[in-house]
Amino acid sequence: MELRHLRYFVAVAEELNFTKAAAKLRLAQPSLTRQIHNLEEEIGVRLLNRSKSQVTLTEEGRSFLVDARRILTLSSESVQAVQRLSRGETGQLNIAYLSNFDFELLPETLAAFRQTCPHVALNLFDMTPAEQIRALESRKIDLGFVGLRPPSTTGSLQWESIARPRTVVVLPTKHHLAKKRQVTLGDLETMFFVGMSEKTHPGFRDWLNATCRQAGFTPRVLQDAELEPALMTFVAEGLGVTLARDHIKKLPHPGVAFRPLAPPVQNDYGIAWNRNNDSRALQQYIAIVKGLATRAR
């Protein structure tokens, strides 16, 4: 017995007319009659009562109709499911982000992805950049909004910039530079700095050094913070100044002032994924992120 036999039987059972059922199936009526007869012979049960004036279902036929419809529905759903899987429209996608930053692109891309791939389960994880990198390498997550480019030691990762936010100077509100509308990098040469710990934000120290070298000096970092709120606290307490992308202004910042750099300095903000991850859902999400990021620039 094949699925086509079930389709033929369901069509006849619904029409209770071989001529109408044959037209619906685009089959010749004698062929359809023969197929139904073969089905009954194969299972050893009479499914239809036939007379010159009408066709009716036997009791066994009514029971078989319920199961036949269920099997055909399951078959169709299975085909659709594997087709969605092939197109990357099913399964799950694990995405990590840094909750201390309300990065506008994240909710926008998630909404777009849900419309494109409604059958893919989205799982979000709040992780520091270092945690994201480790999770990407071990394939525990599919994509991370990691920010800075990961160190060169992470050869299994693919990183791509999706935004270039401006860099701001973070100062204590009572600092004399806070009175200025803009600050130059050169203004910071004699200052002590606080920074993000390499344990949680790998690559931050390299970025800070490279930025300050544009003005011909290496920053003197007095203290490292593992999380952004601690960094703001260190600045507010006068332990030092720091540089950050302007999204940091979204954090609560009592005792802290932000000033733009003149001339402006921009730093790349990127996403990362494991280059060995062949998930189609991941590739679709990456395409959505890139598309929306390009429009936002």
Secondary structure, 3 states (H helix, E strand, C coil): CCHHHHHHHHHHHHHCCHHHHHHHHCCCHHHHHHHHHHHHHHHCCCCEEECCCCEEECHHHHHHHHHHHHHHHHHHHHHHHHHHHHCCCEEEEEEEECCCCCCCHHHHHHHHHHHHCCEEEEEEEECCHHHHHHHHHCCCCCEEEEECCCCCCCCCEEEEEEECCEEEEEEECCCHHHHCCCECHHHHCCCEEEEECCCCCCCHHHHHHHHHHCCCCCCEEEEEECCHHHHHHHHHCCCCEEEEEHHHHHCCCCCEEEEEECCCCECCEEEEEECCCCCHHHHHHHHHHHHHHHHHC
